[in-house]
Amino acid sequence: MANPKKKHSPARRDSRRAQNWKLVMGTLSKCPQCGATVKPHHVCPACGYYRGELIVAPKVKKKKEGK
Ligand SMILES: [Zn+2]
């Protein structure tokens, strides 16, 4: 079996691990109801519609009054 002859330095190990560090933007599609960007196969967070049906009633933003 192929075996490493020497231990790699921490800098070499860290630079190897640093190369796969890209943040990937997931796939997004448009809601046909309101036009907001939504994850595919998910209920629209803006209007609560999925495949032309109202699934979840959209949240009404309430301003928090003073405690
Ligand atoms: Zn929508």
N, CA, C, O and the ligand as a Tripos MOL2 file, in Angstrom:
@<TRIPOS>MOLECULE
protein
  269   267    68     0     0
PROTEIN
NO_CHARGES

@<TRIPOS>ATOM
      1 N           0.8360   -1.1980    0.0000 N.3       1 MET1
      2 CA          0.0000    0.0000    0.0000 C.3       1 MET1
      3 C           0.8720    1.2500    0.0000 C.2       1 MET1
      4 O           1.9080    1.3170    0.6610 O.2       1 MET1
      5 N           0.4200    2.2230   -0.7560 N.am      2 ALA2
      6 CA          1.1460    3.4940   -0.7670 C.3       2 ALA2
      7 C           0.9780    4.1960    0.5660 C.2       2 ALA2
      8 O          -0.1310    4.3670    1.0730 O.2       2 ALA2
      9 N           2.0780    4.5850    1.0990 N.am      3 ASN3
     10 CA          2.0350    5.2410    2.3970 C.3       3 ASN3
     11 C           2.8220    6.5390    2.3450 C.2       3 ASN3
     12 O           3.8530    6.6050    1.6750 O.2       3 ASN3
     13 N           2.3640    7.5600    3.0270 N.am      4 PRO4
     14 CA          3.1460    8.7980    3.0570 C.3       4 PRO4
     15 C           4.4480    8.5900    3.8150 C.2       4 PRO4
     16 O           4.4690    7.9820    4.8860 O.2       4 PRO4
     17 N           5.5420    9.1060    3.2400 N.am      5 LYS5
     18 CA          6.8420    8.9280    3.8800 C.3       5 LYS5
     19 C           7.0010    9.8560    5.0680 C.2       5 LYS5
     20 O           7.5890    9.4940    6.0880 O.2       5 LYS5
     21 N           6.4660   11.0590    4.9180 N.am      6 LYS6
     22 CA          6.6570   12.0400    5.9920 C.3       6 LYS6
     23 C           5.3390   12.7150    6.3260 C.2       6 LYS6
     24 O           4.4350   12.8320    5.4980 O.2       6 LYS6
     25 N           5.2720   13.1420    7.5420 N.am      7 LYS7
     26 CA          4.1020   13.9000    7.9810 C.3       7 LYS7
     27 C           4.1100   15.2660    7.3110 C.2       7 LYS7
     28 O           5.1360   15.9450    7.2560 O.2       7 LYS7
     29 N           2.9310   15.6590    6.7970 N.am      8 HIS8
     30 CA          2.8400   16.9850    6.1950 C.3       8 HIS8
     31 C           2.7700   18.0440    7.2720 C.2       8 HIS8
     32 O           2.2210   17.8260    8.3520 O.2       8 HIS8
     33 N           3.3370   19.1970    6.9570 N.am      9 SER9
     34 CA          3.3390   20.2910    7.9230 C.3       9 SER9
     35 C           1.9200   20.8290    8.1030 C.2       9 SER9
     36 O           1.0810   20.6780    7.2150 O.2       9 SER9
     37 N           1.6550   21.4470    9.2330 N.am     10 PRO10
     38 CA          0.3150   22.0410    9.4410 C.3      10 PRO10
     39 C          -0.0540   23.0580    8.3670 C.2      10 PRO10
     40 O          -1.2170   23.1680    7.9780 O.2      10 PRO10
     41 N           0.9440   23.7990    7.8910 N.am     11 ALA11
     42 CA          0.6530   24.7940    6.8530 C.3      11 ALA11
     43 C           0.2090   24.1100    5.5720 C.2      11 ALA11
     44 O          -0.6950   24.5810    4.8830 O.2      11 ALA11
     45 N           0.8530   22.9950    5.2600 N.am     12 ARG12
     46 CA          0.4890   22.2600    4.0440 C.3      12 ARG12
     47 C          -0.8990   21.6400    4.1830 C.2      12 ARG12
     48 O          -1.7030   21.6690    3.2520 O.2      12 ARG12
     49 N          -1.1580   21.0910    5.3330 N.am     13 ARG13
     50 CA         -2.4770   20.5190    5.5990 C.3      13 ARG13
     51 C          -3.5640   21.5870    5.5350 C.2      13 ARG13
     52 O          -4.6250   21.3670    4.9500 O.2      13 ARG13
     53 N          -3.2970   22.7390    6.1380 N.am     14 ASP14
     54 CA         -4.3100   23.8030    6.1760 C.3      14 ASP14
     55 C          -4.5450   24.3970    4.7920 C.2      14 ASP14
     56 O          -5.6760   24.7300    4.4370 O.2      14 ASP14
     57 N          -3.4680   24.5300    4.0070 N.am     15 SER15
     58 CA         -3.6570   25.1030    2.6690 C.3      15 SER15
     59 C          -4.4250   24.1380    1.7800 C.2      15 SER15
     60 O          -5.1580   24.5620    0.8870 O.2      15 SER15
     61 N          -4.2610   22.8360    2.0210 N.am     16 ARG16
     62 CA         -5.0500   21.8650    1.2700 C.3      16 ARG16
     63 C          -6.5190   22.0000    1.6310 C.2      16 ARG16
     64 O          -7.3840   21.9870    0.7560 O.2      16 ARG16
     65 N          -6.7910   22.1260    2.8910 N.am     17 ARG17
     66 CA         -8.1910   22.2090    3.3250 C.3      17 ARG17
     67 C          -8.8350   23.5340    2.9480 C.2      17 ARG17
     68 O         -10.0580   23.6300    2.8450 O.2      17 ARG17
     69 N          -8.0070   24.5580    2.7420 N.am     18 ALA18
     70 CA         -8.5720   25.8840    2.4650 C.3      18 ALA18
     71 C          -9.0800   26.0020    1.0430 C.2      18 ALA18
     72 O          -9.8180   26.9400    0.7410 O.2      18 ALA18
     73 N          -8.7110   25.0790    0.1460 N.am     19 GLN19
     74 CA         -9.0690   25.2920   -1.2580 C.3      19 GLN19
     75 C         -10.5360   24.9880   -1.5280 C.2      19 GLN19
     76 O         -11.0980   25.5030   -2.4950 O.2      19 GLN19
     77 N         -11.1620   24.1760   -0.7090 N.am     20 ASN20
     78 CA        -12.5860   23.8800   -0.9320 C.3      20 ASN20
     79 C         -13.4370   24.7080    0.0150 C.2      20 ASN20
     80 O         -14.2240   24.1790    0.8000 O.2      20 ASN20
     81 N         -13.2670   25.9700   -0.0750 N.am     21 TRP21
     82 CA        -13.9110   26.8150    0.9150 C.3      21 TRP21
     83 C         -14.9600   27.7220    0.3080 C.2      21 TRP21
     84 O         -15.4440   28.6490    0.9570 O.2      21 TRP21
     85 N         -15.3120   27.4510   -0.9480 N.am     22 LYS22
     86 CA        -16.2340   28.3290   -1.6250 C.3      22 LYS22
     87 C         -17.6350   28.1740   -1.0510 C.2      22 LYS22
     88 O         -18.0870   27.0550   -0.8050 O.2      22 LYS22
     89 N         -18.3070   29.2610   -0.8430 N.am     23 LEU23
     90 CA        -19.7130   29.2200   -0.4620 C.3      23 LEU23
     91 C         -20.5410   29.1510   -1.7400 C.2      23 LEU23
     92 O         -20.3900   29.9750   -2.6420 O.2      23 LEU23
     93 N         -21.4050   28.1640   -1.7990 N.am     24 VAL24
     94 CA        -22.1730   27.9440   -3.0140 C.3      24 VAL24
     95 C         -23.5880   28.4650   -2.8170 C.2      24 VAL24
     96 O         -24.2730   28.1200   -1.8540 O.2      24 VAL24
     97 N         -23.9970   29.2930   -3.7430 N.am     25 MET25
     98 CA        -25.3630   29.7820   -3.7150 C.3      25 MET25
     99 C         -26.2800   28.7020   -4.2770 C.2      25 MET25
    100 O         -26.0900   28.2350   -5.4000 O.2      25 MET25
    101 N         -27.2680   28.3120   -3.4920 N.am     26 GLY26
    102 CA        -28.1710   27.2670   -3.9380 C.3      26 GLY26
    103 C         -29.0280   27.7000   -5.1010 C.2      26 GLY26
    104 O         -29.0780   28.8790   -5.4540 O.2      26 GLY26
    105 N         -29.7010   26.7340   -5.6920 N.am     27 THR27
    106 CA        -30.5700   27.0430   -6.8160 C.3      27 THR27
    107 C         -31.7920   27.8130   -6.3360 C.2      27 THR27
    108 O         -32.3960   27.4720   -5.3200 O.2      27 THR27
    109 N         -32.1400   28.8330   -7.0640 N.am     28 LEU28
    110 CA        -33.3130   29.6210   -6.7170 C.3      28 LEU28
    111 C         -34.2180   29.7400   -7.9330 C.2      28 LEU28
    112 O         -33.7560   29.8490   -9.0690 O.2      28 LEU28
    113 N         -35.4940   29.7170   -7.6700 N.am     29 SER29
    114 CA        -36.4400   29.9490   -8.7590 C.3      29 SER29
    115 C         -37.3910   31.0620   -8.3310 C.2      29 SER29
    116 O         -37.3680   31.5190   -7.1890 O.2      29 SER29
    117 N         -38.2260   31.4840   -9.2760 N.am     30 LYS30
    118 CA        -39.1280   32.5960   -8.9820 C.3      30 LYS30
    119 C         -40.5090   32.0740   -8.6340 C.2      30 LYS30
    120 O         -40.9980   31.1130   -9.2280 O.2      30 LYS30
    121 N         -41.1180   32.7190   -7.6730 N.am     31 CYS31
    122 CA        -42.4950   32.3860   -7.3280 C.3      31 CYS31
    123 C         -43.4170   32.9170   -8.4220 C.2      31 CYS31
    124 O         -43.3660   34.1060   -8.7380 O.2      31 CYS31
    125 N         -44.2610   32.0650   -9.0060 N.am     32 PRO32
    126 CA        -45.1730   32.5550  -10.0470 C.3      32 PRO32
    127 C         -46.2710   33.4550   -9.4860 C.2      32 PRO32
    128 O         -46.9110   34.2070  -10.2220 O.2      32 PRO32
    129 N         -46.4780   33.3680   -8.1810 N.am     33 GLN33
    130 CA        -47.5500   34.1460   -7.5600 C.3      33 GLN33
    131 C         -47.1330   35.5930   -7.3130 C.2      33 GLN33
    132 O         -47.8340   36.5350   -7.6810 O.2      33 GLN33
    133 N         -45.9650   35.7400   -6.6760 N.am     34 CYS34
    134 CA        -45.5660   37.0900   -6.2800 C.3      34 CYS34
    135 C         -44.2330   37.5120   -6.8890 C.2      34 CYS34
    136 O         -43.8680   38.6850   -6.8130 O.2      34 CYS34
    137 N         -43.4990   36.5730   -7.4940 N.am     35 GLY35
    138 CA        -42.2520   36.9400   -8.1450 C.3      35 GLY35
    139 C         -41.0420   36.9370   -7.2400 C.2      35 GLY35
    140 O         -39.9380   37.2620   -7.6770 O.2      35 GLY35
    141 N         -41.2340   36.5720   -5.9740 N.am     36 ALA36
    142 CA        -40.1000   36.5230   -5.0570 C.3      36 ALA36
    143 C         -39.2380   35.3000   -5.3670 C.2      36 ALA36
    144 O         -39.7310   34.3060   -5.9000 O.2      36 ALA36
    145 N         -37.9630   35.3770   -5.0360 N.am     37 THR37
    146 CA        -37.0890   34.2220   -5.2420 C.3      37 THR37
    147 C         -37.3520   33.2010   -4.1470 C.2      37 THR37
    148 O         -37.3600   33.5240   -2.9590 O.2      37 THR37
    149 N         -37.5660   31.9560   -4.5750 N.am     38 VAL38
    150 CA        -37.8770   30.8820   -3.6340 C.3      38 VAL38
    151 C         -37.0040   29.6760   -3.9500 C.2      38 VAL38
    152 O         -36.5110   29.5200   -5.0670 O.2      38 VAL38
    153 N         -36.8230   28.8300   -2.9480 N.am     39 LYS39
    154 CA        -36.1620   27.5550   -3.1800 C.3      39 LYS39
    155 C         -37.1130   26.6680   -3.9730 C.2      39 LYS39
    156 O         -38.3140   26.6640   -3.7040 O.2      39 LYS39
    157 N         -36.6050   25.9190   -4.9390 N.am     40 PRO40
    158 CA        -37.4830   25.0160   -5.6650 C.3      40 PRO40
    159 C         -38.0640   23.9370   -4.7450 C.2      40 PRO40
    160 O         -37.3880   23.4590   -3.8340 O.2      40 PRO40
    161 N         -39.2940   23.5700   -4.9850 N.am     41 HIS41
    162 CA        -40.0250   22.5650   -4.1930 C.3      41 HIS41
    163 C         -40.2640   23.0300   -2.7610 C.2      41 HIS41
    164 O         -40.3980   22.2140   -1.8480 O.2      41 HIS41
    165 N         -40.3150   24.3310   -2.5760 N.am     42 HIS42
    166 CA        -40.6100   24.8620   -1.2540 C.3      42 HIS42
    167 C         -41.7480   25.8720   -1.3620 C.2      42 HIS42
    168 O         -41.9330   26.5160   -2.3950 O.2      42 HIS42
    169 N         -42.4990   25.9950   -0.2800 N.am     43 VAL43
    170 CA        -43.5480   27.0020   -0.2300 C.3      43 VAL43
    171 C         -42.8960   28.3860   -0.2440 C.2      43 VAL43
    172 O         -41.8820   28.6170    0.4160 O.2      43 VAL43
    173 N         -43.4850   29.2790   -0.9930 N.am     44 CYS44
    174 CA        -42.9350   30.6350   -1.0730 C.3      44 CYS44
    175 C         -43.0000   31.3020    0.2940 C.2      44 CYS44
    176 O         -44.0770   31.3660    0.8870 O.2      44 CYS44
    177 N         -41.8870   31.7970    0.8060 N.am     45 PRO45
    178 CA        -41.9030   32.4370    2.1240 C.3      45 PRO45
    179 C         -42.6100   33.7880    2.1260 C.2      45 PRO45
    180 O         -43.0170   34.2760    3.1810 O.2      45 PRO45
    181 N         -42.7570   34.3880    0.9600 N.am     46 ALA46
    182 CA        -43.3620   35.7250    0.9110 C.3      46 ALA46
    183 C         -44.8850   35.6450    0.8930 C.2      46 ALA46
    184 O         -45.5530   36.3670    1.6330 O.2      46 ALA46
    185 N         -45.4460   34.7600    0.0410 N.am     47 CYS47
    186 CA        -46.9050   34.7390   -0.0980 C.3      47 CYS47
    187 C         -47.5220   33.4240    0.3650 C.2      47 CYS47
    188 O         -48.7440   33.3420    0.4890 O.2      47 CYS47
    189 N         -46.7150   32.3870    0.6270 N.am     48 GLY48
    190 CA        -47.2520   31.1340    1.1480 C.3      48 GLY48
    191 C         -47.8850   30.2430    0.1150 C.2      48 GLY48
    192 O         -48.6040   29.3050    0.4600 O.2      48 GLY48
    193 N         -47.6290   30.5210   -1.1570 N.am     49 TYR49
    194 CA        -48.2130   29.6930   -2.2070 C.3      49 TYR49
    195 C         -47.2310   28.6210   -2.6530 C.2      49 TYR49
    196 O         -46.0190   28.8350   -2.6690 O.2      49 TYR49
    197 N         -47.7690   27.4720   -3.0120 N.am     50 TYR50
    198 CA        -46.9670   26.4370   -3.6390 C.3      50 TYR50
    199 C         -47.8040   25.7790   -4.7220 C.2      50 TYR50
    200 O         -48.8990   25.2920   -4.4400 O.2      50 TYR50
    201 N         -47.3170   25.7540   -5.9440 N.am     51 ARG51
    202 CA        -47.9970   25.2020   -7.1180 C.3      51 ARG51
    203 C         -49.3990   25.7940   -7.2730 C.2      51 ARG51
    204 O         -50.3610   25.0800   -7.5570 O.2      51 ARG51
    205 N         -49.4940   27.0990   -7.0820 N.am     52 GLY52
    206 CA        -50.7460   27.7880   -7.3190 C.3      52 GLY52
    207 C         -51.7730   27.6610   -6.2150 C.2      52 GLY52
    208 O         -52.9020   28.1290   -6.3570 O.2      52 GLY52
    209 N         -51.3920   27.0310   -5.1130 N.am     53 GLU53
    210 CA        -52.3340   26.8940   -4.0000 C.3      53 GLU53
    211 C         -51.7800   27.5870   -2.7710 C.2      53 GLU53
    212 O         -50.5730   27.5840   -2.5290 O.2      53 GLU53
    213 N         -52.6730   28.1800   -2.0030 N.am     54 LEU54
    214 CA        -52.2570   28.8080   -0.7560 C.3      54 LEU54
    215 C         -52.0350   27.7230    0.2940 C.2      54 LEU54
    216 O         -52.9800   27.0440    0.6940 O.2      54 LEU54
    217 N         -50.8290   27.5620    0.7270 N.am     55 ILE55
    218 CA        -50.4880   26.5150    1.6960 C.3      55 ILE55
    219 C         -50.3960   27.1070    3.0970 C.2      55 ILE55
    220 O         -51.0310   26.6300    4.0380 O.2      55 ILE55
    221 N         -49.5950   28.1520    3.2080 N.am     56 VAL56
    222 CA        -49.4140   28.7860    4.5100 C.3      56 VAL56
    223 C         -49.8160   30.2450    4.3740 C.2      56 VAL56
    224 O         -49.3970   30.9370    3.4470 O.2      56 VAL56
    225 N         -50.6200   30.6920    5.2980 N.am     57 ALA57
    226 CA        -50.9920   32.1000    5.2790 C.3      57 ALA57
    227 C         -49.7520   32.9410    5.5320 C.2      57 ALA57
    228 O         -48.9980   32.6710    6.4670 O.2      57 ALA57
    229 N         -49.5350   33.9600    4.7040 N.am     58 PRO58
    230 CA        -48.3260   34.7750    4.8730 C.3      58 PRO58
    231 C         -48.3300   35.4940    6.2120 C.2      58 PRO58
    232 O         -49.3600   35.9470    6.7120 O.2      58 PRO58
    233 N         -47.1230   35.5770    6.7680 N.am     59 LYS59
    234 CA        -46.9980   36.2150    8.0710 C.3      59 LYS59
    235 C         -47.1590   37.7220    7.9220 C.2      59 LYS59
    236 O         -46.5400   38.3430    7.0580 O.2      59 LYS59
    237 N         -47.9790   38.2860    8.7590 N.am     60 VAL60
    238 CA        -48.1580   39.7310    8.7880 C.3      60 VAL60
    239 C         -47.1430   40.2850    9.7770 C.2      60 VAL60
    240 O         -47.1010   39.9080   10.9480 O.2      60 VAL60
    241 N         -46.3400   41.1830    9.2640 N.am     61 LYS61
    242 CA        -45.2980   41.7300   10.1450 C.3      61 LYS61
    243 C         -45.9330   42.6930   11.1390 C.2      61 LYS61
    244 O         -46.5930   43.6680   10.7820 O.2      61 LYS61
    245 N         -45.6990   42.3660   12.4030 N.am     62 LYS62
    246 CA        -46.2170   43.2420   13.4640 C.3      62 LYS62
    247 C         -45.0530   43.9780   14.1070 C.2      62 LYS62
    248 O         -44.0060   43.4070   14.4120 O.2      62 LYS62
    249 N         -45.2790   45.2460   14.2950 N.am     63 LYS63
    250 CA        -44.2430   46.0060   14.9880 C.3      63 LYS63
    251 C         -44.3740   45.7660   16.4850 C.2      63 LYS63
    252 O         -45.4500   45.8860   17.0720 O.2      63 LYS63
    253 N         -43.2530   45.4270   17.0690 N.am     64 LYS64
    254 CA        -43.2660   45.1640   18.5020 C.3      64 LYS64
    255 C         -43.4390   46.4690   19.2670 C.2      64 LYS64
    256 O         -42.6830   47.4270   19.1080 O.2      64 LYS64
    257 N         -44.4670   46.4570   20.1000 N.am     65 GLU65
    258 CA        -44.6570   47.6490   20.9140 C.3      65 GLU65
    259 C         -43.7800   47.5800   22.1480 C.2      65 GLU65
    260 O         -43.3190   46.5080   22.5400 O.2      65 GLU65
    261 N         -43.5590   48.7170   22.7470 N.am     66 GLY66
    262 CA        -42.6570   48.8100   23.9040 C.3      66 GLY66
    263 C         -43.1070   47.9140   25.0450 C.2      66 GLY66
    264 O         -44.2960   47.7500   25.3180 O.2      66 GLY66
    265 N         -42.1040   47.3420   25.6970 N.am     67 LYS67
    266 CA        -42.4150   46.4120   26.7820 C.3      67 LYS67
    267 C         -42.8980   47.1540   28.0290 C.2      67 LYS67
    268 O         -43.2040   46.5250   29.0420 O.2      67 LYS67
    269 ZN        -44.7730   34.0450   -3.5830 Zn       68 ZN68
@<TRIPOS>BOND
     1     1     2 1
     2     2     3 1
     3     3     4 2
     4     3     5 am
     5     5     6 1
     6     6     7 1
     7     7     8 2
     8     7     9 am
     9     9    10 1
    10    10    11 1
    11    11    12 2
    12    11    13 am
    13    13    14 1
    14    14    15 1
    15    15    16 2
    16    15    17 am
    17    17    18 1
    18    18    19 1
    19    19    20 2
    20    19    21 am
    21    21    22 1
    22    22    23 1
    23    23    24 2
    24    23    25 am
    25    25    26 1
    26    26    27 1
    27    27    28 2
    28    27    29 am
    29    29    30 1
    30    30    31 1
    31    31    32 2
    32    31    33 am
    33    33    34 1
    34    34    35 1
    35    35    36 2
    36    35    37 am
    37    37    38 1
    38    38    39 1
    39    39    40 2
    40    39    41 am
    41    41    42 1
    42    42    43 1
    43    43    44 2
    44    43    45 am
    45    45    46 1
    46    46    47 1
    47    47    48 2
    48    47    49 am
    49    49    50 1
    50    50    51 1
    51    51    52 2
    52    51    53 am
    53    53    54 1
    54    54    55 1
    55    55    56 2
    56    55    57 am
    57    57    58 1
    58    58    59 1
    59    59    60 2
    60    59    61 am
    61    61    62 1
    62    62    63 1
    63    63    64 2
    64    63    65 am
    65    65    66 1
    66    66    67 1
    67    67    68 2
    68    67    69 am
    69    69    70 1
    70    70    71 1
    71    71    72 2
    72    71    73 am
    73    73    74 1
    74    74    75 1
    75    75    76 2
    76    75    77 am
    77    77    78 1
    78    78    79 1
    79    79    80 2
    80    79    81 am
    81    81    82 1
    82    82    83 1
    83    83    84 2
    84    83    85 am
    85    85    86 1
    86    86    87 1
    87    87    88 2
    88    87    89 am
    89    89    90 1
    90    90    91 1
    91    91    92 2
    92    91    93 am
    93    93    94 1
    94    94    95 1
    95    95    96 2
    96    95    97 am
    97    97    98 1
    98    98    99 1
    99    99   100 2
   100    99   101 am
   101   101   102 1
   102   102   103 1
   103   103   104 2
   104   103   105 am
   105   105   106 1
   106   106   107 1
   107   107   108 2
   108   107   109 am
   109   109   110 1
   110   110   111 1
   111   111   112 2
   112   111   113 am
   113   113   114 1
   114   114   115 1
   115   115   116 2
   116   115   117 am
   117   117   118 1
   118   118   119 1
   119   119   120 2
   120   119   121 am
   121   121   122 1
   122   122   123 1
   123   123   124 2
   124   123   125 am
   125   125   126 1
   126   126   127 1
   127   127   128 2
   128   127   129 am
   129   129   130 1
   130   130   131 1
   131   131   132 2
   132   131   133 am
   133   133   134 1
   134   134   135 1
   135   135   136 2
   136   135   137 am
   137   137   138 1
   138   138   139 1
   139   139   140 2
   140   139   141 am
   141   141   142 1
   142   142   143 1
   143   143   144 2
   144   143   145 am
   145   145   146 1
   146   146   147 1
   147   147   148 2
   148   147   149 am
   149   149   150 1
   150   150   151 1
   151   151   152 2
   152   151   153 am
   153   153   154 1
   154   154   155 1
   155   155   156 2
   156   155   157 am
   157   157   158 1
   158   158   159 1
   159   159   160 2
   160   159   161 am
   161   161   162 1
   162   162   163 1
   163   163   164 2
   164   163   165 am
   165   165   166 1
   166   166   167 1
   167   167   168 2
   168   167   169 am
   169   169   170 1
   170   170   171 1
   171   171   172 2
   172   171   173 am
   173   173   174 1
   174   174   175 1
   175   175   176 2
   176   175   177 am
   177   177   178 1
   178   178   179 1
   179   179   180 2
   180   179   181 am
   181   181   182 1
   182   182   183 1
   183   183   184 2
   184   183   185 am
   185   185   186 1
   186   186   187 1
   187   187   188 2
   188   187   189 am
   189   189   190 1
   190   190   191 1
   191   191   192 2
   192   191   193 am
   193   193   194 1
   194   194   195 1
   195   195   196 2
   196   195   197 am
   197   197   198 1
   198   198   199 1
   199   199   200 2
   200   199   201 am
   201   201   202 1
   202   202   203 1
   203   203   204 2
   204   203   205 am
   205   205   206 1
   206   206   207 1
   207   207   208 2
   208   207   209 am
   209   209   210 1
   210   210   211 1
   211   211   212 2
   212   211   213 am
   213   213   214 1
   214   214   215 1
   215   215   216 2
   216   215   217 am
   217   217   218 1
   218   218   219 1
   219   219   220 2
   220   219   221 am
   221   221   222 1
   222   222   223 1
   223   223   224 2
   224   223   225 am
   225   225   226 1
   226   226   227 1
   227   227   228 2
   228   227   229 am
   229   229   230 1
   230   230   231 1
   231   231   232 2
   232   231   233 am
   233   233   234 1
   234   234   235 1
   235   235   236 2
   236   235   237 am
   237   237   238 1
   238   238   239 1
   239   239   240 2
   240   239   241 am
   241   241   242 1
   242   242   243 1
   243   243   244 2
   244   243   245 am
   245   245   246 1
   246   246   247 1
   247   247   248 2
   248   247   249 am
   249   249   250 1
   250   250   251 1
   251   251   252 2
   252   251   253 am
   253   253   254 1
   254   254   255 1
   255   255   256 2
   256   255   257 am
   257   257   258 1
   258   258   259 1
   259   259   260 2
   260   259   261 am
   261   261   262 1
   262   262   263 1
   263   263   264 2
   264   263   265 am
   265   265   266 1
   266   266   267 1
   267   267   268 2
@<TRIPOS>SUBSTRUCTURE
     1 MET1         2 RESIDUE 1 A MET
     2 ALA2         6 RESIDUE 1 A ALA
     3 ASN3        10 RESIDUE 1 A ASN
     4 PRO4        14 RESIDUE 1 A PRO
     5 LYS5        18 RESIDUE 1 A LYS
     6 LYS6        22 RESIDUE 1 A LYS
     7 LYS7        26 RESIDUE 1 A LYS
     8 HIS8        30 RESIDUE 1 A HIS
     9 SER9        34 RESIDUE 1 A SER
    10 PRO10       38 RESIDUE 1 A PRO
    11 ALA11       42 RESIDUE 1 A ALA
    12 ARG12       46 RESIDUE 1 A ARG
    13 ARG13       50 RESIDUE 1 A ARG
    14 ASP14       54 RESIDUE 1 A ASP
    15 SER15       58 RESIDUE 1 A SER
    16 ARG16       62 RESIDUE 1 A ARG
    17 ARG17       66 RESIDUE 1 A ARG
    18 ALA18       70 RESIDUE 1 A ALA
    19 GLN19       74 RESIDUE 1 A GLN
    20 ASN20       78 RESIDUE 1 A ASN
    21 TRP21       82 RESIDUE 1 A TRP
    22 LYS22       86 RESIDUE 1 A LYS
    23 LEU23       90 RESIDUE 1 A LEU
    24 VAL24       94 RESIDUE 1 A VAL
    25 MET25       98 RESIDUE 1 A MET
    26 GLY26      102 RESIDUE 1 A GLY
    27 THR27      106 RESIDUE 1 A THR
    28 LEU28      110 RESIDUE 1 A LEU
    29 SER29      114 RESIDUE 1 A SER
    30 LYS30      118 RESIDUE 1 A LYS
    31 CYS31      122 RESIDUE 1 A CYS
    32 PRO32      126 RESIDUE 1 A PRO
    33 GLN33      130 RESIDUE 1 A GLN
    34 CYS34      134 RESIDUE 1 A CYS
    35 GLY35      138 RESIDUE 1 A GLY
    36 ALA36      142 RESIDUE 1 A ALA
    37 THR37      146 RESIDUE 1 A THR
    38 VAL38      150 RESIDUE 1 A VAL
    39 LYS39      154 RESIDUE 1 A LYS
    40 PRO40      158 RESIDUE 1 A PRO
    41 HIS41      162 RESIDUE 1 A HIS
    42 HIS42      166 RESIDUE 1 A HIS
    43 VAL43      170 RESIDUE 1 A VAL
    44 CYS44      174 RESIDUE 1 A CYS
    45 PRO45      178 RESIDUE 1 A PRO
    46 ALA46      182 RESIDUE 1 A ALA
    47 CYS47      186 RESIDUE 1 A CYS
    48 GLY48      190 RESIDUE 1 A GLY
    49 TYR49      194 RESIDUE 1 A TYR
    50 TYR50      198 RESIDUE 1 A TYR
    51 ARG51      202 RESIDUE 1 A ARG
    52 GLY52      206 RESIDUE 1 A GLY
    53 GLU53      210 RESIDUE 1 A GLU
    54 LEU54      214 RESIDUE 1 A LEU
    55 ILE55      218 RESIDUE 1 A ILE
    56 VAL56      222 RESIDUE 1 A VAL
    57 ALA57      226 RESIDUE 1 A ALA
    58 PRO58      230 RESIDUE 1 A PRO
    59 LYS59      234 RESIDUE 1 A LYS
    60 VAL60      238 RESIDUE 1 A VAL
    61 LYS61      242 RESIDUE 1 A LYS
    62 LYS62      246 RESIDUE 1 A LYS
    63 LYS63      250 RESIDUE 1 A LYS
    64 LYS64      254 RESIDUE 1 A LYS
    65 GLU65      258 RESIDUE 1 A GLU
    66 GLY66      262 RESIDUE 1 A GLY
    67 LYS67      266 RESIDUE 1 A LYS
    68 ZN68       269 GROUP 0 **** ****
